[in-house]
């Protein structure tokens, strides 16, 4: 099966263990990579940095289905679903104002549309509107208290706003609902613990994020671990983690931070 993605082809193959594996191929001479979001009914969503040759594994949703899929959202009327799909199409092209417009139309048609409130909470930070994103995500939680995704997103927003205690609280709530399903929630808790002064707890959580991150959805865990090791005086392991991040996301948002850290470590030898 070939899945069309702008600038890429994605060949998908299903396996007897229930997984779906997608290999990304770039249609051109060179690729800087990009952030890719994959959502298929019945599978856990994927969001992460991909480049030419990246292999993505999608896992079937298990017994904690509500944590990944808002069942209330499945009851949305056709008109609301049409707006939602149009918003997703716009978001896939990074047309965030257009995506916001369609998502707002969807929740106007069906206020309990928790999945769309969550997607609105994804579109608004792209426009540097974090407080509005938090409001949308809180509405997602209110619409479907069993849906864990907006809790993960609330933790991420809290981290961007440096509200470390809130980041820890929301991350822990998500992990309480599904301790194995959200790598980024472990990262959020690890980041919060780091800034709250608990280096040991931060290291433990960051290690767990790395262990569970089989598809590179949260390479930032590598930078956090590298920073922890650097503070501990463990330069060799710190360098390994910073290099690992640059291999996973060479043009990611923390690439310059990783490069600066490696230069700092080299200068301190």
N, C-alpha and C positions, 0 to 999 in steps of 0.2 A: 504494500500500500504506500503510495507517495502522497505526502501532505504538502500543499503549496504554502510557502512562507516567503514574503517579499525578500528577494536577494538570496534565498536559500532553497534547497529541496530537502525534505525530511522523509526518509524511508522508514516506515514503521513495520514491525514484525511482532506478532503475539506468540507467547510461549505457554507451555502446559502448566507452568506454575502460576498462571494468571497475570503475569506482568506483560506490559507492552513496551518494547524497546524502540526508541527512535534515534536514528543517526542523522546528524545535521551535516549537510554539504553546502559549501559556499559556491554561488554561481558567479565566479569572477576570478581574477588573478590573485587577489590578496584580500584578507579580511581582518578588520580590527576587532571583530566579535560584536555581540550585542546582547542586551537583556531580552530574554524570551520568556513568554508566559504560555503555558500549555494547559488547557482545560478540556477534558473529555469525560462525558457522563460515565459514572461508575468507577472512575479512577481518581486518586489523589492528585490535586493540581501540582504543576511544576512551575517554579519561577526561578530563573538563575541566568548567569552569564554563559553564553555559548559561543563557540567559534567553529571553524571548519573541522569536522571529524568528531565533534562532541557526541557522546552517547548518553541519551536520557532514558532512564527506566521509570515507567509509570506503574504504580502499584494499585491493585484493586482496593476499593474501600472496604474495610473490615467491619467488625461488630459495632464500632463507635461511629457509625455513619453520620450521625447528627453533627459530630464535631467538624466534619468536612463539607457536608452538604446540608443546607437549610431546607428541611422538609416543608416548612411553611411556605417557602419560596416556590416550591414545586406546584403549589395551588394557584399561582398567579394567573390572571386571565390573559387571553391571547394578546390583547392590545398592549398590556404591560410588558409581556415577553418580547413583543416586537420592538419596543423602545429599548429594552435591555440588550437585545441582540445588536441593535444599531449602535448603542453605546460601546459594546465590546468591540465592534468593528472599528469604531473611531479610536478607541484606546489602543488597539493593535497597531495603528498607524501613528500613535503618539499625538493624536489630535485631541488633546485633553479638554479644551473648552467645548468642543462638539460632543465628546463623551459625557461630560458633565450635563449638558443640555438634555441628552437622551436619558440619562440615568434619573434626572429630576422628573422628567415626564413619566418614567416608569413608576417611580414611587408615588407620584401624584395619582396615577391610575390604580395603584395597589400599595397603600402605605405600609403593609406588613411585609413588603418585599425585602427581607433581610439581606439577601445576596446582593441586591442592587445598592442598598445603603453601604454595604461593605465595599463595593466597587467604586461608589462615590468617594469613599474614604481612601481609595487608591488614586483617584483622579485628582483630588484637591491638593495633596502634597506636591504633585507635579507642577502645580501652579503656585507653590509657596504659600498655601493657605491651610496651615496646620490646625488652627483652632476650629475652623469649619470642618476639617476632616474628622477631628475628634467628635464633634457633634453628630456627624453622619454615622460614625462607627458606634456611638452610644445608642443611636436609634436602631442600628442593626441588632445590637445586643438586646434591646427592649423588644424588638419584633420577634426574635427567636432566641431565647436564653440558652438553648442547647447548641447553638452555632458558635464554635470556638474561633473561627477565623478572625472576626472583628476584634477579639481580645488580643490576638497576636499583633494585629495592626495597631491597636491602641498602645501596646507596649512599644512598638516601633516609633510611633508619633511622640510618645513620652520621652523616648531616648533622644530624638531629634531636638526636643525642647529642653533636654537636660533635666527632666523631672525624674530623677533616678528611682525614688521610692515608688512612684506610679509605674514606672517601667517594670520594676520587680514585681509589683502587685499584679499587673495585667498578665505578665509573662507566666507567673505562677498559676494564675487562674486558668490560663489556656492549658498548661501542662497537667493540671489536676483533671481536666476534662479528657485529655489524651496525651499521656506521657511520652509517646513515641512518634507522634504524628507531625510535630512542628519543630523542626530544627531551629528555625529563627527565634522561637520562644526561648530555647536554651541560650541562644546568643544574647537575646535581650536581657535575660536574667544575669548572664555572665557579665555583660557590660555594666548593668546596674550595680552588681556586687563590686566590680572593680572601682567604680566611682564612689561607692559608699564605704570603701576602705577595707573590704574583705577580699584580699588577694587570693587566699586559699580557696574560698568558695568560688570566686571568679574562675580560677584555673580549672577546678573540678567541672563546672558547668560548661566552660569553653571546650574542654576535652570531650565532653559528652556531645556537644554540638558537632564537633569534627567527626566523632565516631558515627553519628547517625546521618551525616551529610554525604550520602553515597553518590549524589548527583551534582554536587557543587552548587547547591542553592544558596549557601551562606558562606562564601569564602572569607567574609569579614572575621569569622572565628579564628582564622589563621593569623590575621593581623593582631587580634586581641591577645592570642596566646603568645605571639612573638613579643608583644609589649610587656606581658607579664614576665616572660623569661628574661627579657632585658632588665627589668626592674630587679629581678632576683640575681642578676649578675651571671646568668647563663647565656652568654653570647652565642655559642655554637648552635644551641637549640633555637634561640631567637632568630638567627639568620635562616635556619631551615624553614621556619614558619613564614617569614617574610617572603622568601623565595617561592614557597608553595603558593602563596596568594598571587604573586605575579605570574606564576605559571597558569593558575586557574582563571585569573581575570586580569590579563596584562594591561587592559585599558579601563579597569574598573574604578569606582569612585575613591578607593583607598590606595590606588597604585602609587601615587606620588608619596603618600605617607610611608608605604613599604620601602620605596626606593630611598627616601631620606633616612629611614632607620638603618638600612643596610650600609649606606655611606657613613653613618654615625658609628656603626659597629666596626667598620673597616678602619676608621680614623682612630679608634680607641685601642687598637691592637698594640 
